[in-house]
Amino acid sequence: MGFFSKLKEGLSKTKNSFDEKINNVFSHFRKVDEELLEELEEALIMSDVGMDTSLEIISNLRDRIKKEKIEDEEDVKRVLREEMLKLLDVGNNDLRLETTPSIILVVGVNGVGKTTSIGKIANKLVKEGKKVVIAAADTFRAAAVEQLEIWANRVGCEMVKKDEGADPASVVFDAIKIAKDKNADVLICDTAGRLHNKKNLMAELHKIHTIIEKEYPEALLETMIVVDGTTGQNALAQAKEFSEVADVSGVILTKLDGTAKGGIAIAIQSELSIPVKYIGIGEQIGDLQRFDAEEFVNALFEE
């Protein structure tokens, strides 16, 4: 199956829901007027595009309808598509891996698919010929370390771990040394996801950052937050909260194949200006895909 076909299949629930809401607006299409715009705005909000983002899209759509004297249904859909794409354009969303080793710090609450995402990213990097080390710095959950070890063995990369309850920063300290000694290309660090206690989380992440700055000041650090697409606006709220305690540089949006709430990808990029770098569109090891804004919007509008 080609990438676009796989993407369409993975986003089928979101696409069907989006189609239903948008087509319902146009099913009684009479003319391009304020009533039509209000109904489109409501359809976008109900598709988890988000209140602020939906208002911005419709405002821009309204301006263009007036400026370009748009009266045709297909032209309205075309401009809607173009305005959604504009909000998804937040610049380059490539993983930044210029230093050797580069460090990817992965954050996110428990249950969002953090460990699985780390395993799948490690798999992609190994397949690209990169040497990867994984640090199990979520030392508060033995199950997380065990699951990560299964992924490391499956993918074929080294893992650094300590006993349950060990200091997460000490795991990162050891992992940096091992990654350097082994001439690894990438070090991926898992972290605990205790958003309910922001003070502890902030202190923990600060300590990890201090270790990285001290032991490897020239490292290019990528901080990725993993959020669960099935939670819709909750995913946006989590991304906001984590960006307040960490310098988040990218988002991994998981479980989009199981939800009609994929519009949240647009809200996250538009409202936070943080690029979605990967999306999960299936259970298989290769189903974590690089996020392509144009392909994503095309999949939503494809007949």
Secondary structure, 3 states (H helix, E strand, C coil): CCHHHHHHHHCHHHHHHHHHHHHHHHCCCCCCCHHHHHHHHHHHHHCCCCHHHHHHHHHHHHHHHHHHCCCCHHHHHHHHHHHHHHHHCCCCCCCCCCCCCEEEEEECCCCCCHHHHHHHHHHHHHHCCCCEEEEECCCCCHHHHHHHHHHHHHHCCEEECCCCCCCHHHHHHHHHHHHHHCCCCEEEEECCCCCCCHHHHHHHHHHHHHHHHHHCCCCCEEEEEEEEHHHCHHHHHHHHHHHHHCCCCEEEEECHHHCCCCCHHHHHHHHHCCCEEEEECCCCCCCEEECCHHHHHHHHHCC
